[in-house]
Amino acid sequence: MGRALSLFMVLFGFWLLMSGHFEAWLVALGGASAVLVVVIARRLEAVDHEGHPLHLAWKGMAYWLWLLVEIVKSNIDVARVILASPAGVSPSLFRVKASQKDELGRVIYANSITLTPGTVTAGMEPDGTLLVHALTEGSRASVESGDMDRRVSRLMGES
């Protein structure tokens, strides 16, 4: 029940933030739509630790702030390489092992790689091995350094 209430509050808060309308009728409709989504999510059994990971809320904020900085740095790096000389682009496809023990951690890691400009997670194997495409040698070295993997493991409480 706590996750359902939390999901309602997040959805309704997001609706208020995005709509910018505070007339009673519209707020009531926004609340009703948030309730409907929560009811549907509960019937689909999607309100669980993976679908709505409350346990990651506080640690997640620090991780997302770090990831945002990494995204900006990678964006600048990729733009610099592309604008300076197209010869600096050296695409590669490689495998990296995710150290996370559960699917949620592996998905967060794979998505974090994809969000970082210059790298895309192209596939994930059941044993946690990720197939990654990197645009430059620097992007590849960044993934292979394991820093992001360690941070996701810390986020998941595994280290």
N, C-alpha and C positions, 0 to 999 in steps of 0.2 A: 504493500500500500504506500510505503514511503517513497518508493521509486516512481510510482504513478503520480503522486502528488508533486514530486519534484519535476517530473516531466511536464505536468500541466503548468507549473509555475514558469518553467523555461519557455515553453511554447507560447503561453499567454504574454509573458514579458517581451518575447521576441516580436509577437504580433503587435503589441503596443508600440514598441520601438520603431518598427518598420512602417506601421500605418500612419502614425502621427495624428490619428483621430481620437478624440476623447468624448464624443457625444455618447450619451447613455445607450442609445440603440445600437450604435456601432461597437461599443465596448462589449455589450451583451452578446452580439453576434461573434465577436472575436473570442470571447470566453466559451461560447457554445461550440465553436469550431475546435478550440483546444481540447475541450472535453470529448468531443467526437473522436479526435485523433488518439487521445489516451485510451478510450474504450476500444477502438480498433486495434491499437498496439497491444493492449492486454489480451484481447482475443487471439491475436497472432503470437502471443507469448514472446513479444519483442521487448518487453520492459524487464530486462534482466541486467546482469553485470556487464554484458557486452553491448547491449543496445542502449543502455543509459548508465555509463560507468561513473557513478557518484564517487567511488573510492579513488578516482584519479583527479578529482576536482582541484585540490590545492596544489599537489605536485604537478598537475597538468599545466597550471598557469605558468609556472617557472619554465617548464619544458617548452611550451608554445612561444614564450618570449624568446628563449634561446633559439628556437627554430626560425622565428621571424628574422632575427639577426642573421642567421645562416642563409636564409633565402635572399636577403638583401645583398649580402657579400657575394653569394654565387651569381646573382643577377648581374652585379657589376663586373665580376670576373668573366662571365660568358659574353657580355656586351663588349668588354674590352678586347677579348680574343677575336670576336667576329668582326668588329670594326677595324682593328689593327691589321689583321691579315687573315684571310680565310684559310691560309696554309696552317695556321695555328690550331685549326680544328682537326682533332685526331680521334674519331669515334671508335669506341671499343665496346664489346659485349663480354661480360665476365660474370662469374658467380661469386657470391659472398654468403657466408653462413650467418643466419640470424641466431643469436644466443637466447632469445626469449623462449620461455617454456610453454606459453599458451598462444592460441590463435590471435587473441586481441593484441598482444604485444607485437607479434609478427606483422600484423596488419598495420599497426601504428608505425612500425619501423619501415615497412614497404611504402606506405603512403608518405612518410617523411622524406624518403629518398626521392619519390616522384615530385613532391612539392618543391624540392630544391632544384633551381634551374641548372640545366646541364646534365641531369641524371633522370632516368626513368626506370622504374621497376617493371620489367617486361614479363616476369613470371615468378611463381612461388611453388616450390615443391613441398610435398607433405613433411619432409624431414626438416624444413625450415631454411633450405637453401634458396636464395633469391637470384634470379637472372636480372642483371642490371645493365642498362645501356648508358654509357657516359659519352658526352660530347668532346671533352678534352681530357688530357692526362691529369690535370689538376682536379677535375671533377672525380675521376676514378680514384686518385690518391686520397681524396677526402672521404670517400665511402670506405675504401680499404683500410683507412686508419683505425676504424672501429669506434671513433668517438661517438657518433650518433647511436650506434648499437649499444654502447655502454650507457648512454643517457636514457634510452628507451628502457633498458633493463632496470635502471635505477627508478624510473617512473613507475614501472610495474612492480617495484618492491622486490626485485630479484637479486639485488646486490647491495 
